[in-house]
């Protein structure tokens, strides 16, 4: 084998190894898609939390259900899972506390991607997970 062919073969091996390491480090495309969908669920729940807070400030009570928030004029609130289409669970716990739930694919407490782990208050396990929230009361 000539030196040129050996060098070309070595370069091909290095490129294939680099691609393999890249996929191993970042996960497969389907895994990355699942992480993005979990991130979308968290953004939806954060938007719901903001809408609940706004409703509470304006109405002095928690909304009865998420449809009430989504049907408000000008609302672009997503209240359903982006994959299953099932509505996120929402439950009033008491006058100032509520619970919102979604089903996640991955456990963010074990994730290494800092973007996914941002905000410990939104960490979740895989499967169904609920977040307990409390509205901020006005200080007089």
PETA-V240194 format. One record per backbone hydrogen bond with DSSP energy under -1.0 kcal/mol. NH is the residue of the N-H (numbers start at 1). CO is the residue of the C=O. E is the energy in kcal/mol with one decimal. If there is no record, write none. Layout:
# PETA-V240194
nh & co & e
NH & CO & E
NH & CO & E
This chain:
# PETA-V240194
nh & co & e
6 & 2 & -2.2
7 & 3 & -2.3
8 & 4 & -2.3
9 & 5 & -2.7
10 & 6 & -2.3
11 & 7 & -2.2
12 & 8 & -2.2
13 & 9 & -2.2
14 & 10 & -2.3
15 & 11 & -2.4
16 & 12 & -2.5
17 & 13 & -2.4
18 & 14 & -2.5
19 & 15 & -2.4
20 & 16 & -2.5
21 & 17 & -2.6
22 & 18 & -2.4
23 & 19 & -2.4
24 & 20 & -2.3
25 & 21 & -2.7
26 & 22 & -2.2
27 & 23 & -1.9
32 & 28 & -2.5
33 & 29 & -2.1
34 & 30 & -2.0
35 & 31 & -2.2
36 & 32 & -2.3
37 & 33 & -2.3
38 & 34 & -2.2
39 & 35 & -2.4
40 & 36 & -2.2
41 & 37 & -2.2
42 & 38 & -2.1
43 & 39 & -2.4
44 & 40 & -2.6
45 & 41 & -2.5
46 & 42 & -2.6
47 & 43 & -2.3
48 & 44 & -2.4
49 & 45 & -2.4
50 & 46 & -2.1
51 & 47 & -2.4
52 & 48 & -2.8
53 & 49 & -2.4
54 & 50 & -2.3
55 & 51 & -2.6
56 & 52 & -2.6
57 & 53 & -2.4
58 & 54 & -2.1
59 & 55 & -3.0
60 & 56 & -2.2
70 & 66 & -2.6
71 & 67 & -2.4
72 & 69 & -1.0
75 & 72 & -2.3
81 & 86 & -3.3
85 & 81 & -1.4
88 & 79 & -2.6
89 & 101 & -1.3
91 & 99 & -2.4
93 & 97 & -2.3
94 & 97 & -1.8
98 & 133 & -2.5
99 & 91 & -2.7
100 & 131 & -2.2
101 & 89 & -2.4
102 & 129 & -2.2
104 & 127 & -2.4
108 & 124 & -2.1
110 & 107 & -1.1
117 & 113 & -1.7
122 & 119 & -2.3
123 & 120 & -1.6
127 & 104 & -3.4
129 & 102 & -2.7
131 & 100 & -3.0
133 & 98 & -3.1
135 & 96 & -2.7
